[in-house]
Amino acid sequence: MSSGSMAAKRREGTNVVGSRIKALRLARRWTMDRLADEIQLHGVEMDRMTIWRIESHRRGVSDIEALAFARALKVDMNKLFLR
């Protein structure tokens, strides 16, 4: 395994919700900008770049942010943590 793919695996292990958020966003055919707008309606400041970092496992998600994602995507918060 190359060092780049090992680093990506390590990052993915620290952010299990990133892939789920991306899948749920794409299932709704939402852009990152649309999701950012929806998140902001739930009281959390977020932009497209932050969502990109979360979805690409470069940034973690706080508990407050996870709750805002769940509300914006209209899913139970536990659904964000399923693999």
C-alpha positions in Angstrom: 0.0 0.0 0.0 1.4 3.4 -0.9 2.0 6.0 1.7 -0.7 8.2 0.2 -3.4 5.5 0.4 -2.3 4.7 4.0 -2.7 8.3 5.0 -6.1 8.4 3.4 -7.2 5.3 5.3 -6.0 6.9 8.6 -8.0 10.1 7.8 -11.1 8.0 7.0 -10.8 6.3 10.3 -11.0 9.6 12.2 -14.2 10.7 10.4 -16.7 8.0 9.8 -19.5 10.4 9.0 -17.8 12.0 6.0 -18.7 9.2 3.5 -22.3 9.0 4.8 -22.8 12.7 4.5 -21.6 12.6 1.0 -23.8 9.7 0.1 -26.9 11.2 1.6 -26.1 14.6 -0.1 -25.7 12.9 -3.5 -28.8 10.8 -3.0 -30.7 14.1 -2.7 -28.9 15.6 -5.7 -27.7 18.4 -3.6 -24.6 20.5 -4.2 -22.2 21.2 -1.4 -23.5 24.8 -1.5 -27.0 23.6 -1.1 -26.1 21.4 1.9 -24.1 24.4 3.4 -27.2 26.5 3.1 -29.4 23.8 4.8 -26.8 23.4 7.6 -26.9 27.2 8.2 -30.7 27.1 8.6 -30.0 24.8 11.6 -27.7 27.3 13.3 -24.3 26.1 12.2 -22.0 28.2 10.1 -20.6 26.1 7.3 -19.5 26.7 3.7 -18.8 24.5 0.7 -15.1 24.2 1.5 -15.8 22.9 5.0 -18.2 20.3 3.6 -15.6 19.2 1.1 -13.0 18.8 3.9 -15.5 16.7 5.9 -16.5 14.5 3.0 -12.9 13.9 2.0 -12.0 13.0 5.6 -9.7 16.0 6.1 -11.8 17.4 8.9 -13.8 15.9 11.7 -17.3 16.8 12.8 -18.4 18.0 16.2 -21.5 16.7 17.9 -23.4 19.9 17.2 -22.4 19.7 13.5 -23.5 16.1 13.3 -26.9 17.0 14.7 -27.2 19.9 12.1 -26.2 17.5 9.3 -28.8 15.0 10.4 -31.5 17.6 10.6 -30.6 19.2 7.3 -30.6 15.8 5.6 -33.7 14.8 7.4 -32.3 11.5 8.8 -31.8 10.1 12.2 -28.4 11.1 13.6 -27.5 7.4 13.9 -27.7 7.0 10.2 -24.6 9.3 9.8 -22.5 6.7 11.8 -23.5 3.6 9.9 -20.9 2.1 7.7 
